[in-house]
Structure formats: structure tokens, C-alpha cells
């Protein structure tokens, strides 16, 4: 029998924890919703399993309870100073700002700097798609990729996400790092005492490793070799060079150094579908096209072909009904948090 947490339980519990850690109630409620949404989509490496780490990040001073502020705005362009706040809150404000400007101008770009970790970029591209936009979000991270031929990581893992609506609860959703795997999967393996697969990472000496601790302290391998390295640089150009934000080498790990503000920059872009055609026909065209793309003969051993986001769409519906499964290490962390902030454990878990 394993433990699960229902959607409503998760939002309520996480909000209480963050309020206990010093976050204002309105921010705690929004942050809890975003963390729960992350896990509902199946991005478990970035979801509620990380709550205890975020508490440490906030309480040790790496993040502040300041409100993100729009510091300049010109037409479809906006710049936000996150002022060190929890990155999810800055990214949500950036999403809302970008959506509003896209509805007015057709396309909009919002640049943000000085943020905490923003979690899964998919949260914000998907929220834009819910508003009948094509959404794009990308961010610079701490160094995680060594330049092609090098040993020392100097470039961020720099994830990106693109999302477009198909219908009310279905989206084309691409969410990816520029490395073969996300660093979250490495830390997840570390938390659970497991090795990582060969081909994911190099140790600090540039040698292949299956030890997640060595991978965390070394570098992850980029997708497509030098092409992934180039893509990571392109994202850093957009998020760091253009915005005047921090480059990867200036960003610390919020997990291993929770006392240090990471000052993360990111960018959010939206294209309003309605400026090109009505949203209804666009969605139908997208649905028909994706059906054509995936309706092909399958390789031996393949039961089904998916388009990007299809697995997440189905997982979101399933977990919204049945709850979010918790690893033992996550359940234990929730028990510690419940005890620390005087929350009844019976209000959290459902045993299956």
C-alpha cells in the first residue's frame, strides 16, 4: 500500500506549510496551486516532492517574500524585477503580463531577472495556452553543461517549454531541458539512493558516471551533442544577455546553497491565436495534424505513439481524479513538515 495526496489536500497542505515558513497567505495559496499542478502533470522531479527543499530555500534567505515588480514596459515588451522572490510567483506574474499584452498586440515578450527557481517551464506556457495563446517559456540555470570538448560546466541546462491548445483539457506541450535528462531526475535518484543510467552525465573529471552525486557535481550531457550545447547557449542569450540578467556562471544552486539568492533570469513569450485566426478552427487543425503525425505503422514492441504533451494530458486527468502518488521519501518529508508547522497528518495522506 502506498500513500497518495489528493489535489485539494496538496494545495491546502502546501499552502499551510509555506505560510508557516513565512510566506504571505495569498502567495502561499498560489504557490501551492502551482506546485500541485506540476505534480498533476507528472513532472514529479519539480513538483511537491521538492516542498521541503523550498522551505529551506525560503527560511535560510535564498528567497524573499518580496513582490515582483514591472520595472519597464513599452508596448508588447515588459521587464520584471523579481526582487528575489520565489520564482514561481514571478513567473506567474510574467505569464499574466505577457498574456495581457499578447491579447492587445498579437505577440508579447516579458523578461524577468533576480528570481528564485521557477520550477517547470510548462506551468507558464500551458497557462498561456489556456488563454488561447501559443506560449513559450525558457530560463537560465546554474552551470550544468560543459562546452563541447570541455570538462568544466559553464553553460546552464536552460530548459524551455512550448504549448498550444487543442481543447479544454488537452494541449500540445513540449517541456525539455537542453540535456539528455533534467537535473531534477538526478536529485530524485540521489534522494532515493539509486544510480542513474549510463549516458546521462559526466563527473567533475569529464568521465562518464552513473553516480547521481558525481553527476550533480559534474555535468549533464546535452541532447544531440554540440547541437544541444548550442541550443543551451541560445537560450542563455535570450534570458541572460538580452535582459541584463545573470549568466549561468553567476547562478548558484538553490538546493545545495539555499542561503544564496540565485538571481535567475527567464523569458516568457506569447502569440495570441486570435490575431491570426479564430481559436476554434486553429485547435481543430492542430488536433487533425497531430492525429496524422502519430497515425503511422509502429515499430516492433511499440504499443502507442504519442505527441508531446499527450502523456501529461492523460496523467493530469487521472491524478486530478485519483490523487498524486508519493514516494516514501516524499511522504516522510511531509510528516516532518506537518510536525514542524503543527498540521494534522490525517489531513494530508490517503492510503491506497
N, C-alpha and C positions, 0 to 999 in steps of 0.2 A: 504494500500500500504506500502510495506517495502523497505528498501534500500539494494542493493547488491553492491558488488565491483567486477569488472571483474579481471581475473587473471593478465592481463597486467597492469591494473590500480593499483592493490595491490602492485605488485613488484615495480612499479615506485614511488608510494606514500610512501611506507615504506622506500625505499632507500633514498628518499629526506629527510624524517624525521630523519633518522639516520645520514645522512651527516650533517644535521642541528645540531644534538646533538653532533657532533664532531668525528664521525666515518669516517675513510678514505673511499673514494668513492668505491674502489674495494671491500672492506669488507662490506660496506653498501649494495652494489648490491647483493652479495652472501647471506648476512644475510636476506635481503628482500625476496629473492627467497626461502630460507629455511622456513621462517615464512609463506609465501604464500602456499608452498607445504603442510605444516602442516594443514592449513585450508582446502585445496583442498581435503585432505584425510579424512576430517571430524573430526580431533582432535581439535575441536573448543576451548576446555579448554586451549590448549597450543599454539594456533595459533595467528592470527593477533589481536584478542581481547586483547592480552597482550602487544601490542606495547607501549602504554603509560607507563606501568609499567617498561618495559625495558629501555625506555628513562630515567626514573627516576633513575634506577639502574646504567646506564652509567654516567649520569650527576652528580650524587651525590657521585661517586667514588667507588661504589661497583665493577664495572668492569673497565678495562683499554682498551686502543686501541693497546696494545702490540700484537706482532705476536707470536703464539705458536711455540715452538722450540723443535725439536728432540734432546734430551739430551744424549741418548744412543741407540745403535742399534746393534743387534747381530743375524745374520741370520733372522729368521722369527719373532723375538721379537724386539719391539721398545718401547721406553718410551718417552713421550712428556711432557714438562712443558708448560702449557697453559699461564703462566705468567699473570694470572688474566683476560684474555681476555673474551669476550662474548663466552659462552660455545658452541654455535652452530658452531662458526668458528673453535674452537679447535677440535670439534667432526668431522667436515668435513675433516680437515687435517688428523685426526686419521683414518677416513674411507679410504681416498686416500692412506695413507701409508700402511694400512692393506691390501687393495686390491692388491697393487703392490707386496707386499711380498707374499701374497697367490698365485698369479699367478706364482711366482718363486718357492716357497717351498711347495705349496699344502695347507698349513694351516698357519695362521699368527695371532699374538696377539699383540695388541697395548694398552699400559696402559697410562693414562693421569691423571695428578693431577693439582691442582691450577686453575681450570676452573670456569667460571660462569655457570649459569643454561643452560643445553644443550637442553631443550625442549623435544620433543617426541623422544624416542629412535628409533622409527620406521623410522625416516628420514634416519638414517645411516645404519640400517640393510637392508632397501629397496634399498638404493643406492648400497650396495654390491650385492644384488640380481640382480640389473640391469646390473652388471658386471659379471653375471653368477657364483656367489658365493652363498653359504648359509651364511647369515650374522647374527651376534649376537651382541647386544649392551646392556650393563647394567650400572647402575650408583648408587652411594650412594646419599641419600638426607639428609636433616636435619631430626632430630628425629620426627617420626610420628607414631610409633608403640610402645605400651607398651609391655614389655615381658609378656608372658602368665602368668596370675595371678597377674600382677603388675598394677600400676596406671600411673606412670610417663613414657612418651615415651622416649626410649633410643636408638631405632633402626630406621634406615631410612625406608621410604616407598619403596625405592630401586626398581624402575621399570626395566623391561627387555623387549627386543624385539628379535624375530627370524623371518627371512624372507627368502623365496626361490622363484625363478622364475617359472612361469607357461607358460606365453607367453609374448609378448611385453608389454602389459599393464595390466597384471594380475599376482598377487603374492599370495602365502601363506604368511600371515602376522599376527603374534601374537605380540601384544603390550599390556602390562599389568603392573600394579603396583602389589605389593605383598599384597595390601589391597583391600577390597571389592570395593572401589572406589578410584579414583585419587584425590589428594588434589586440583587439578585444578577444579574439579566439585564442591568442597566445596566453593572455592573462587568465582566460577561462580554464585552459589546460593547466596552468600553474596553480590556480585555486583548487582544482580537483585532483592534483597530484598525477597528472597524465603527461605523456610525451606528445609532441606534435609530429605530424607526418614529415617524411623527408621531402625536400624541395621547397619548404616554406621559408627557411631563414638561414642566415649565417651568424656565426659567433663573432665576438669582437676582433678576432684574428682573421676574419674572412673565410672561415672554414664552415662547411655545411654542418648543421646541428639539428637534433630532434629534442633538445632540452629547452623548454619554454623560458627558463630563466636566462639561459645564454642567448636565446633569440631576442628577449626583451632588451638585453644589454648590448646586442649586436645590431643586425639589420635584417629587415624582411626583403625578400626577393621581389622585384617589380614584375607586373604582368608583361609578358611579351619582351622581356629583356630590356634592351635600350629604349624600346618604344614606351614602356611603362615609366621608365625614368624620365623620358622627355615629357610625357603627359603630366607627371607629378610636378615638373618644373613649370609647365604651362599654367597649372592651377595656382601655383605659388606666385607666378607673375600676376595673375588676376587678383588674388586675395591679398598679397603682401606688397608687391611692388607698386601696383596701381593705387592702392588705398593708403599707402604710407603705414601699413601695419607691420607687425613683427614677421620676420622670416623664420623658417624652421629652427635655425641655429640659435634664435633668441627666445624660443619657447621651451619651457621646462615641462616635465611630466607632472600632471596634476595628481597622478596616482602615487608615484614614488616620492614626490616633493609637494605634498598638499599644502604646505605653508607658503609656497611661492606662487604669486599670480602669473599664470601662463601667458596672458595677454594675446589671446588667439584672434586672428582676423578671419573673416569669411565673407562670402558674397552670395546674394540671393537675386535671382533674375526671374521675371515673369513675362510671358507673352499672352495677352488676352485673346482667346479664340474668337470672341465676338467681333473683333476688329477685322477678321478675315472672312468669317462665315458664321452662320448660326451654330451654336454649340451642339444641338441635336444631330444634324447631319454629320458634323465632324466626328462625334462619338460613334455613330453607326459606321462611318467609313473606317475608323480606326479598328473597330471590332471586326469588320469584314476582312480587313487586311491581315490582322493578327491570326484570324482563323485560316486564311490562305497560307500564311507563313508556316504555321505549325501542322497543317494537314498534309503531311508528306509520309512516304514509307519510312518505317522506323528501323534503326539498326538492331541487330540481334541483342536481345536482353533488355531493350528499352520498352517500357510499358506505356509511357506517355511523353509527349513533347510539350514543354511549357514556354510561354512568352515571359519576359521579365515582369515580375510583379504578380503573376498568377498564383504562385505558391503563397506569397504574402497575403493576397486577397482571400484565399481559402482559409489560411491559418487565422486571419483576423476574425472571420465569421465564426470559425469553430471555437476559438478561445473566448470570444465575446459571449458565447453561449455556455461553454463548459468550464471556463476558467484557465488560468495560466499555470502550467506545471512548474514546480520549484525543485531545483537541485537541492540535495541535502545541505550543501554548504550555504546556499542562499537562505534556506529555512532556518538554519542556525543563526545566521546574521540577523534575520528578522526577530528571532527570540531575544537576542541581545539588545536590539533597538527597542523592542517592546518593553523590556525590563528597564532600560535606561530612561525612557520617556513615559513610564507608567501607563502603558497601553495594554489592555487586556489581550492576552494571547488568543483567547477564544474568539475575538473579533477579527482575527486575521485568517487563520487556516481553515480549509476544508479538507478532510482526509478522504482520499479515494481508494 
